[in-house]
Amino acid sequence: MKDKGYGKRKNRCLLTILGAFLVFAASFAAHADQKLYVAAVAGFIEPLREIAAAFEEETGASVIVSFASAGRLYAQIENGAPYDLYLSADVERPALLYDKSLCEKPFVYAEGEVILWSADPHFCGPASWREALAQKAVKKIAIPNPSTAVHGTHAKVALQQAGLWAPLASKLVIGQDIAQVFQYATIGAVNAAFCSPVHARSEAGRKGCFYPVREAAPVIYSGCVLANSPQREAARRFAKFCGSPVARRIKNKYGYKEAIYDK
């Protein structure tokens, strides 16, 4: 004899599952039309592309990223550029935007460092980066613009502290951002470039060699949801996703650390 109650319970269960699926599908479809505009530092290109792809797969929302130096993006935001989220490579610029009521409270999403990379494996023969730069064969050294690029700022301080800024001034080639100086080094336009571990872990980067510049301060990556964003809730979701286990695995793969920063 069949249990009539069992049939009813089965139908209710099916209806519950169907209802949950429809709610999920409706939510996914709603997010699928969203486009988030993110301003991000050039040194975070590769990991952010993967993080954005993972976020898009999970939510259906599109993440459109503009890469440049922290300073250039900051100036654009101050002038009203229509971004939803700003991902910088310092704590100062997001804090300044916050003080001007141009963004929500900043958050830290990664910690990086400055390296000196060369496409020539023989460049790294000496014991230190300072000795490597003193080699007679070194004619040109690329550095991101210290006025706008955080890695350039930290590299300049390290050079000054080592007493090398003035002696090497005639050899320095100033690039607009970290991606550009790495490109200079990969094509052989310069002997070496101050950049990020993410570049050393790229396909081109693995063919060369690098020194960690321990004398340079750590690069603290912080960001903020912008006050003029028309979709702050979606921007907050992506900001939170940047600290998710999925995003952490991606960042660790490229040599970034998780950072806790107290102002």
C-alpha positions in Angstrom: 0.0 0.0 0.0 1.4 3.4 -1.0 2.0 6.1 1.5 0.0 9.1 0.3 1.9 11.3 2.8 5.2 10.3 1.1 3.9 11.5 -2.2 3.0 14.9 -0.8 6.3 15.2 1.0 8.1 14.4 -2.2 6.2 17.0 -4.1 6.8 19.7 -1.5 10.5 18.8 -1.6 10.6 19.2 -5.3 8.8 22.5 -5.1 11.2 23.7 -2.5 14.2 22.8 -4.7 12.6 24.3 -7.7 11.8 27.5 -5.8 15.4 27.8 -4.6 16.7 27.3 -8.1 14.4 30.0 -9.5 15.5 32.4 -6.8 19.2 31.7 -7.6 18.6 32.0 -11.4 16.8 35.3 -11.0 19.6 36.6 -8.8 22.2 35.5 -11.3 20.3 37.0 -14.2 20.0 40.3 -12.3 23.8 40.4 -11.7 24.5 39.4 -15.2 23.6 42.8 -16.4 25.9 44.5 -14.0 29.1 46.0 -15.1 31.6 47.1 -12.4 34.3 49.6 -13.4 37.5 49.1 -11.4 40.6 51.4 -11.4 43.6 49.2 -10.4 47.3 49.6 -10.2 49.3 48.2 -13.1 51.3 45.9 -10.8 48.2 43.9 -10.0 47.2 43.1 -13.6 47.6 39.3 -13.7 46.1 38.4 -10.3 43.2 40.8 -10.7 42.3 39.3 -14.1 42.0 35.9 -12.5 40.1 37.3 -9.5 37.7 39.2 -11.8 37.1 36.1 -13.9 36.3 34.0 -10.7 33.9 36.7 -9.5 32.2 36.9 -12.9 31.8 33.1 -12.9 30.3 33.1 -9.4 28.0 36.1 -9.8 27.5 36.8 -13.5 28.5 40.4 -13.1 31.1 41.8 -15.5 34.3 43.5 -14.1 35.9 46.0 -16.4 39.3 47.1 -15.2 41.4 50.1 -16.2 45.1 49.7 -15.2 47.5 52.5 -14.6 49.8 53.9 -11.8 48.2 54.6 -8.4 48.8 58.3 -8.8 47.3 58.6 -12.3 44.2 56.7 -11.2 43.9 58.9 -8.1 44.0 62.0 -10.2 41.3 60.6 -12.5 39.1 59.8 -9.5 39.6 63.3 -8.0 38.4 64.7 -11.4 35.2 62.6 -11.3 36.2 59.5 -13.4 33.2 57.1 -13.3 34.8 54.2 -11.5 33.1 52.0 -8.9 36.2 50.7 -7.1 39.8 51.9 -6.7 42.5 49.4 -6.0 45.8 51.2 -5.2 49.2 50.0 -4.2 49.4 52.2 -1.1 47.4 53.3 1.9 47.9 57.0 1.5 45.8 57.7 -1.6 42.6 55.7 -0.6 42.9 57.4 2.8 43.1 60.9 1.1 40.0 60.0 -0.9 38.2 59.0 2.3 39.2 62.2 4.0 37.6 64.1 1.1 34.4 62.0 1.3 35.1 60.6 -2.1 35.0 56.9 -1.0 33.9 54.6 1.7 36.3 53.4 4.4 39.5 51.9 2.7 40.4 48.2 3.1 43.7 46.4 2.7 43.7 43.5 0.1 47.4 42.4 -0.3 51.0 43.0 0.6 53.8 43.0 -2.0 57.4 44.0 -2.4 59.9 45.7 -4.8 62.3 43.5 -6.8 65.0 44.3 -9.3 64.5 42.1 -12.4 66.6 41.5 -15.5 66.0 39.5 -18.7 69.7 38.5 -18.6 70.3 35.6 -16.1 73.9 36.6 -15.8 72.9 40.0 -14.4 72.2 38.3 -11.0 75.8 37.0 -10.6 76.8 39.4 -7.8 75.8 38.9 -4.2 73.4 41.8 -4.0 71.2 44.1 -6.1 73.5 47.0 -5.2 76.5 45.2 -6.6 74.6 44.1 -9.7 73.8 47.7 -10.5 77.4 48.6 -10.2 78.5 46.3 -13.0 80.1 48.1 -15.9 77.8 46.4 -18.4 74.8 48.1 -16.8 73.9 51.1 -18.9 70.2 51.6 -18.3 67.9 50.9 -15.4 64.1 51.4 -15.5 62.1 52.6 -12.6 58.4 53.4 -12.4 57.7 57.2 -12.0 58.4 57.8 -8.2 55.9 60.6 -8.2 52.9 58.4 -9.3 53.9 54.8 -8.9 54.3 53.3 -5.5 57.0 50.7 -6.5 58.9 53.6 -8.0 58.6 55.6 -4.8 59.9 52.8 -2.7 62.7 51.9 -5.1 63.9 55.5 -5.1 64.1 55.6 -1.3 66.0 52.3 -1.3 68.5 53.8 -3.9 68.9 56.9 -1.9 69.5 55.0 1.3 72.1 52.9 -0.5 73.8 56.1 -1.8 73.1 55.1 -5.4 70.4 57.6 -6.5 72.7 60.3 -7.5 75.5 58.1 -9.0 73.0 56.2 -11.1 70.8 59.2 -12.1 72.2 59.3 -15.7 71.3 55.6 -16.2 67.7 55.8 -14.9 64.8 55.5 -17.3 61.5 56.7 -15.9 58.5 54.6 -16.9 54.9 55.7 -16.4 54.1 52.6 -14.4 55.4 49.2 -13.3 54.0 47.4 -16.3 55.9 49.7 -18.7 59.3 49.3 -17.0 59.0 45.5 -17.0 58.3 45.7 -20.7 61.4 47.8 -21.2 63.4 45.1 -19.5 61.9 42.2 -21.3 62.7 43.7 -24.7 66.2 44.6 -23.7 65.8 48.4 -23.8 67.2 48.5 -20.3 69.5 46.1 -18.4 67.1 45.8 -15.4 63.9 47.2 -13.9 62.4 47.8 -10.5 59.1 46.0 -10.5 57.0 43.4 -8.6 57.3 39.6 -7.9 54.2 39.2 -10.1 56.4 40.0 -13.1 59.1 37.6 -12.1 56.5 34.8 -12.0 55.1 35.5 -15.5 56.2 33.5 -18.5 58.7 36.2 -19.6 59.8 36.8 -16.0 60.8 33.2 -15.4 63.4 33.4 -18.2 65.3 36.1 -16.4 66.5 36.6 -12.8 65.7 39.0 -9.9 66.8 40.3 -6.5 64.3 41.1 -3.7 65.0 44.7 -2.7 64.8 44.1 1.1 65.7 47.7 1.8 62.5 48.9 0.1 59.4 49.2 2.3 56.7 46.6 1.8 54.0 47.6 -0.7 50.6 47.7 1.1 47.8 47.4 -1.4 44.6 49.1 -0.2 41.4 50.0 -2.0 38.0 51.6 -1.5 34.5 51.7 -2.9 34.0 55.1 -4.5 31.2 57.4 -3.2 30.0 58.3 -6.7 29.5 54.7 -7.7 25.9 54.0 -8.9 26.2 50.4 -7.7 28.0 50.5 -4.4 26.5 47.2 -3.2 28.0 45.3 -6.1 31.3 47.1 -5.6 31.3 46.1 -2.0 30.6 42.5 -3.0 33.7 42.5 -5.3 35.8 44.2 -2.6 34.8 41.5 -0.2 35.6 38.8 -2.9 39.1 40.2 -3.1 39.7 38.8 0.4 37.9 35.5 -0.2 39.7 32.1 -0.1 39.6 32.0 -3.9 41.2 35.4 -4.3 43.8 34.6 -1.6 44.9 31.5 -3.5 45.3 33.5 -6.6 47.3 36.3 -4.8 49.6 33.8 -3.1 50.3 32.2 -6.5 51.7 35.5 -7.7 53.8 36.1 -4.6 51.4 38.4 -2.7 50.8 38.1 1.1 47.8 38.8 3.1 48.3 42.1 5.0 46.8 43.6 8.1 47.5 47.3 8.3 46.7 49.6 11.2 46.9 53.3 10.2 
